[in-house]
């Protein structure tokens, strides 16, 4: 995305834009205006609330399970997140 603001404008109603900023938000790396827009959207959108809870738990689990004191590469975390998300969206209980 080219803008630091969710959706690039004043009103945040596009879940895809919101979800694109979730990790920055959870890592406290998003700009204050983006955080405000995300929080306003989260007050109204149960779908995004679930996604944020999932990502928060996922990041905590990755941190807890990492054997190495080195950070888990972003590509590995993103790959795992996408795989888990797809599994959940398909309604499967076991990853393929």
C-alpha positions in Angstrom: 0.0 0.0 0.0 1.3 3.4 -0.7 -0.3 5.3 2.2 0.5 5.0 5.9 -3.2 5.5 6.5 -5.7 2.7 6.3 -7.5 3.0 3.0 -5.5 6.2 2.3 -8.5 8.4 3.3 -10.5 9.5 6.3 -12.9 6.6 6.5 -11.8 3.1 7.0 -14.4 0.6 5.8 -12.3 -1.8 3.7 -11.4 -4.8 5.7 -8.6 -5.7 3.2 -6.9 -2.4 3.9 -7.4 -2.9 7.7 -6.0 -6.4 7.7 -3.0 -5.2 5.7 -1.9 -3.1 8.7 -2.7 -5.6 11.5 0.9 -6.7 12.1 2.2 -3.2 12.1 -0.5 -2.4 14.6 0.2 -5.4 16.8 3.9 -4.6 16.8 3.2 -0.9 17.7 4.9 0.2 14.5 1.9 1.8 12.8 1.5 5.6 12.8 -0.9 7.0 15.4 -3.5 8.0 12.7 -3.4 4.4 11.3 -3.9 3.0 14.8 -6.9 5.3 15.4 -8.5 4.3 12.1 -7.9 0.6 12.9 -9.3 0.9 16.3 -12.4 2.7 15.1 -12.9 0.0 12.4 -12.4 -2.8 15.0 -15.1 -1.4 17.2 -17.6 -2.1 14.4 -16.2 -5.1 12.5 -16.4 -8.5 14.1 -14.6 -10.1 11.2 -11.5 -7.9 11.7 -11.7 -8.3 15.5 -11.4 -12.1 15.0 -8.5 -11.6 12.6 -6.7 -9.3 15.0 -7.2 -11.8 17.9 -6.0 -14.6 15.6 -2.9 -12.7 14.5 -2.1 -11.6 18.1 -2.3 -15.2 19.3 -0.3 -16.5 16.3 2.5 -14.0 16.9 2.6 -14.9 20.6 2.8 -18.6 19.7 5.6 -18.1 17.3 7.5 -16.1 19.8 7.0 -18.8 22.5 7.9 -21.7 20.2 11.0 -20.2 18.7 14.0 -22.3 19.8 16.6 -19.8 18.7 17.3 -16.5 20.3 17.3 -15.2 16.7 14.1 -13.7 15.4 12.0 -15.9 13.2 12.4 -14.6 9.6 9.5 -12.6 8.4 9.1 -14.8 5.3 8.6 -17.9 7.5 6.1 -16.2 9.8 4.1 -14.9 6.8 4.1 -18.2 5.1 2.8 -20.0 8.2 0.2 -17.3 8.8 -1.1 -17.6 5.3 -1.2 -21.4 5.5 -3.1 -21.3 8.8 -5.5 -18.6 7.6 -6.3 -20.6 4.5 -6.9 -23.7 6.6 -9.2 -21.8 8.9 -11.1 -20.2 6.0 -11.7 -23.6 4.4 -13.0 -24.8 7.7 -10.5 -27.6 7.9 -9.3 -28.8 11.3 -6.0 -30.1 10.0 -3.6 -28.3 7.6 -2.9 -29.7 4.2 
